[in-house]
């Protein structure tokens, strides 16, 4: 039996805590097309897609995102599904998952006016290493704006977000 990467598991717990504290699902995020609720709905789909991909199932990353009535519960269930895929010993691209989830942790923190300072910087550092090695200008598509200069005092999450084209 394989267990989930400790850094990824910690980030999932942190995201679950952050989602549980959201009091305005309509708060604007740095992703122009998503408010906080739509961002969390997207995270739920991400987790389900990661788990499905690990199981060898066909994944449609462009599929429409459903709205969840209880977003915190939907995220917790999807996180457990991803943990189960790891428990089954399935191969995963952990650092890709960290890049995606850590970027959106920064987005959610920006939307809710909270800080990423209490999140494990290793998650964002590993995610940034993966993203900076794999997200070329040609592969940015419409999901990622060109990289921007991070703030001088940016933590690992801020540097990752800046590389993904986010600005505070």
RAMOZI-V67835 format. One record per backbone hydrogen bond with DSSP energy under -1.0 kcal/mol. NH is the residue of the N-H (numbers start at 1). CO is the residue of the C=O. E is the energy in kcal/mol with one decimal. If there is no record, write none. Layout:
# RAMOZI-V67835
nh:co:e
NH:CO:E
NH:CO:E
This chain:
# RAMOZI-V67835
nh:co:e
9:5:-2.8
10:6:-2.3
11:7:-2.1
12:8:-2.5
13:9:-2.2
14:10:-2.5
15:11:-3.0
16:12:-2.4
17:13:-2.3
18:14:-2.7
19:15:-3.0
20:16:-2.2
22:19:-1.3
27:24:-1.6
29:34:-1.1
34:31:-2.5
36:27:-2.1
37:25:-3.0
39:35:-2.4
40:36:-2.1
41:37:-2.4
42:38:-2.3
43:39:-2.2
44:40:-2.2
45:41:-1.9
46:42:-2.8
47:43:-2.6
48:44:-2.2
49:45:-3.0
50:46:-2.9
51:47:-2.3
52:48:-2.8
53:49:-3.0
54:50:-2.1
55:51:-1.6
56:53:-1.3
57:52:-2.5
63:60:-1.5
74:70:-2.5
75:71:-2.6
76:72:-2.3
77:73:-2.4
78:74:-2.3
79:75:-2.8
80:76:-2.1
81:77:-1.9
82:78:-2.0
83:79:-2.5
84:80:-2.3
85:81:-1.8
86:82:-1.8
87:83:-2.5
88:84:-1.6
89:86:-2.2
90:85:-1.7
97:93:-2.1
98:94:-2.8
99:95:-2.3
100:96:-2.4
101:97:-2.7
102:98:-2.9
103:99:-1.8
104:100:-1.9
105:101:-1.7
106:102:-1.9
107:103:-2.0
108:104:-2.6
109:105:-2.4
110:106:-2.6
111:107:-2.3
112:108:-2.0
114:109:-2.1
119:116:-2.0
123:120:-1.1
125:121:-2.7
126:122:-2.6
127:123:-2.1
128:124:-2.9
129:125:-2.3
130:126:-2.1
131:127:-3.0
132:128:-3.0
133:129:-1.1
134:130:-1.3
135:131:-3.3
136:134:-1.3
144:140:-1.5
148:162:-2.4
154:151:-2.1
159:155:-2.4
160:156:-2.2
161:157:-2.6
162:158:-2.3
163:159:-2.2
164:160:-1.9
165:162:-1.7
166:161:-3.1
